[in-house]
Amino acid sequence: MLALALHDLRWRPADVWAATPRELAAAAGFSRRASPMSRADLDRLIAAHPDPS
């Protein structure tokens, strides 16, 4: 995110450090409209990638 803000967005360092995570995400074009992962999706992900014992 730091590289994105400094390089792509061309923010000054002081502006990067003063920004909130929400401001940085909005400037980067990240949307909060995506729905959260469902429990069924999480269960499928856990089954597909179990932790090694």
C-alpha positions as CSV (number, residue, x, y, z in Angstrom):
1,M,0.0,0.0,0.0
2,L,2.9,2.3,0.7
3,A,4.3,1.8,-2.8
4,L,0.9,2.3,-4.3
5,A,0.4,5.6,-2.4
6,L,3.8,7.0,-3.1
7,H,4.4,5.7,-6.6
8,D,1.0,5.2,-8.3
9,L,-1.0,7.9,-6.5
10,R,2.0,10.2,-6.2
11,W,1.1,11.3,-2.7
12,R,3.7,13.1,-0.6
13,P,5.1,11.0,2.3
14,A,3.4,13.4,4.9
15,D,0.1,12.8,3.2
16,V,0.5,9.0,3.2
17,W,1.3,8.9,6.9
18,A,-1.6,11.3,7.7
19,A,-4.2,9.2,5.8
20,T,-6.4,6.7,7.4
21,P,-6.6,3.2,6.0
22,R,-10.1,4.0,4.8
23,E,-8.9,7.1,2.9
24,L,-6.0,5.1,1.3
25,A,-8.3,2.3,0.3
26,A,-10.8,4.7,-1.3
27,A,-8.1,6.5,-3.2
28,A,-6.7,3.2,-4.4
29,G,-10.2,2.3,-5.7
30,F,-10.9,-0.6,-3.3
31,S,-14.7,-1.0,-2.9
32,R,-16.4,-1.8,0.4
33,R,-19.4,-3.1,-1.6
34,A,-18.1,-6.7,-1.8
35,S,-20.1,-9.0,0.5
36,P,-18.4,-10.7,3.3
37,M,-17.4,-14.4,3.0
38,S,-20.2,-16.7,4.0
39,R,-19.7,-19.5,6.5
40,A,-20.1,-22.1,3.7
41,D,-17.4,-20.4,1.6
42,L,-15.1,-20.4,4.6
43,D,-15.8,-24.1,5.3
44,R,-14.9,-24.9,1.6
45,L,-11.7,-22.9,1.9
46,I,-10.7,-24.6,5.1
47,A,-11.4,-28.1,3.6
48,A,-9.5,-27.2,0.4
49,H,-6.4,-26.0,2.4
50,P,-6.2,-27.7,5.7
51,D,-3.4,-26.7,8.2
52,P,-0.6,-29.3,8.3
53,S,-0.5,-31.3,11.5
